[in-house]
């Protein structure tokens, strides 16, 4: 069962080949046996999951099952789940159980999905390798000495290792797409505003977007249909009709215009990654698409702009973790100042502290114009680059990340780690949707092809990815890890 | 040296919305701590703000009432600082692009003269919670019921030159916000509080002196006292060869003095930036026009109407229009009795005297406008005498019955206007007072006017005060002069 896609499992449940309880039980068993090594989960909620699986089985028998009834899923530990720990990979929230459910969690539950547990992540979604978690690094199932990518690395690894068929992640600068690429699965970052952020713990509010990680584009379509849509509790969520993404998967690629941003194929791109991506693009040509080179001239400014805007927002968003109302509190504070200082010094990890300090600095009087305002101007230029490119072509394609998954502990310098997101970050600054699909290997480590589309063109994006998966079998490859378990 | 005082005010007005500015939690006052704070108000991880449209409408109405520009776009920003009763570590406020632009307010001074105070801008923001220092054995309790309550902060230009002007300004704002119904204006409950910026300079000097900011003063009287103290303190400092330092001070109402709190040099860098969770607020002219159409009559308009249409004196019109509750009460009395002048006399006379004596607001008056109007009607149609009317008013005040008519009936206060009945009583009094009648008849015409008082008194007594005194008077005169 663990090799099957979400769509296949849904069909199996429908046909009565197995029950939700059996399916969830199998997932829980795999987690129990494999996750000790993988470390992809922070919290597993077996009892609650089995009770919900039973409820889904009863609903199916009664003929009123939702579209995802009985399907086991995992949630990045950044989504609030009522009564269940939501740690954000931080010591600060190690003992925090949210009093409410995130909007996407509500929507998944209404659709009948069974939450199996909460997946590991870089602390407060800050990182590109999943090495910044209070709960320790996640391993890449393709090669246990490699990172799974970050910050949704727990979700990506859990799906790649067949612990769950799909999971939710969040993407602020590439945190769904890059781990999907590193783990050989499909990950979609929707348009900013397509999926409610209510109950998704904020890192950088103007960039954060939740989305699915699964084996196939078709599975991502199924999940996006469920979680997308306007939410009155999130003013930045957009009031637009949610298309039937599944129904729109079968669009022909004939005449599709693909742009290759020349800036995405320059220095620093691993040759094996480049080869795999160019091979994938040839597949598209063979399916009738037209390819041309385009330019996104402000690409080189994306990382500097991101590392001004994201830490600025983060420094403010993370102020609430002060030891007063919830989460970690230092022992025996002598006064208020001491409470704040020690609580935050003890509760936050290195990378989080680094970004809070950067953000506090760039927002402070005398620096605001030079950093924050300038970065916002750059952001507009980057967005305009994409809008101009989409005047010429339907979609853009390139590598998701410049290299395949690197070794745990290999990236010592924070700036070289930041450069991992060089192809993904501009997409968040522009707010457009992007998807990473498995497109080959560099050695034994997967390579992701990134496809980008205009705002709210998820249907097209998923269709383009799906057609590729109809013509290739990279998405069917499974790591050796966990193979011995049925 | 002659000194001039320069005063600017930041007035925080709590808006009378049912729910908070960014959440659905109730804003009702006085609930158990932390029972009116939802996940959003508590700053729980993952929560997001949603702007309360009513708060926007109220701010716009205020802007229109002070002739301010209403910019098409305004923006919410985050003001970042750490404080235990500030749940998110930032206050969502407006700085660069507030919802209300420059405007002005007309103030009326005690001598009846008016002048204009400029408003720099007004912006929307959320209130913080409250730190509780008592009953926690050296620890601090936090009550977040107030967190997220919508505030409109009205910032004046430094246009006021005396404590009296400052008080007149706050009173004018108080009248506007209560007329608009956008705040209950209850200063004791903190619905209106102000930060007072005070400086002094030698008369004739153009440059401002160094100012001190007195935080959170919450009554008209305290504003006056705080300014008076501060002006004296600053002048003394300078005259003693020292200087005023820019600082934040607190007013101590027990001692009528201000005290230093912290100097501005230690002030926070608030790191304002646009709140990424809220979209810019855009208000087109149709929206603004719609709000304008919903506005009630404002105090100055009301004053003019009372004077010009109802024929009240300028003084009466001013007093009656000074608060919305007073004006509404007066108009209701007028509508019932049909006479503006009588209604004005009663509201400002008997009613106000009673309210003042028992320290009640007009909204708490035990006599309703309906009841008072009914009472005045009975005076006007001669059912009761003016003297009996005072009795009836007192009985209404004491809650003896629901209406003037019921009291008149129960106490038998109806004036006897039946000539026959009065004549009967007069004949009896004349028959019972032969000595006085003889004296009267012997007296000069010039002395008779005084002497008739005795007979009037006797007749009134006989009628238990119900006889119409004018009738008694003229009939008595006729009868005594006859013989």
Interface residues (C-beta under 8 A of the other chain):
Chain A: X79 X80 X86 X88 X93 X96 X98 X99 X100 X102 X197 X198 X199 X200 X201 X202 X204 X205 X206 X232 X233 X234 X235 X236 X312 X313 X315 X316 X318 X319 X320 X322 X324 X325 X326 X336 X340 X360 X363 X364 X365 X368 X372
Chain B: X39 X42 X43 X44 X45 X46 X47 X48 X49 X50 X51 X78 X80 X82 X84 X87 X88 X89 X90 X142 X269 X271 X272 X273 X276 X277 X278 X279
